[in-house]
Amino acid sequence: MLILLQHDGNWISAYARIGTTSIVKGETIRAGQIIGTADGTAPLHFELRRARAPVDPLGFLPPR
């Protein structure tokens, strides 16, 4: 399963290999909210896109 979240400024975050979801289409999501769980068959896939083009997320994510 694939979850796409639309953000301000024409940004989209994509999450693939989702087994179960905790959200519904059109729902407003808050930072830190759980959106689903990985399906367990492979690692979660995360992608950041701007204007539909993939972008390396490392420069945009907070440090660990």
Backbone hydrogen bonds, N-H to C=O, Kabsch-Sander energy under -0.5 kcal/mol:
donor,donor_aa,acceptor,acceptor_aa,energy
3,I,15,Y,-2.9
5,L,13,S,-2.9
7,H,11,W,-3.4
10,N,7,H,-0.6
11,W,7,H,-0.7
11,W,8,D,-0.5
12,I,49,R,-2.6
13,S,5,L,-2.4
14,A,47,E,-3.3
15,Y,3,I,-2.6
16,A,45,H,-2.6
17,R,1,M,-0.8
18,I,1,M,-1.8
19,G,37,T,-3.0
20,T,37,T,-1.0
22,S,35,I,-2.5
23,I,35,I,-0.6
27,E,24,V,-2.1
33,Q,30,R,-2.1
37,T,20,T,-2.4
39,D,17,R,-2.4
45,H,16,A,-1.9
46,F,44,L,-0.5
47,E,14,A,-2.3
48,L,55,V,-0.7
49,R,12,I,-3.1
50,R,53,A,-2.5
51,A,10,N,-2.5
53,A,50,R,-1.9
55,V,48,L,-3.2
59,G,56,D,-0.8
60,F,57,P,-2.1
61,L,57,P,-1.6
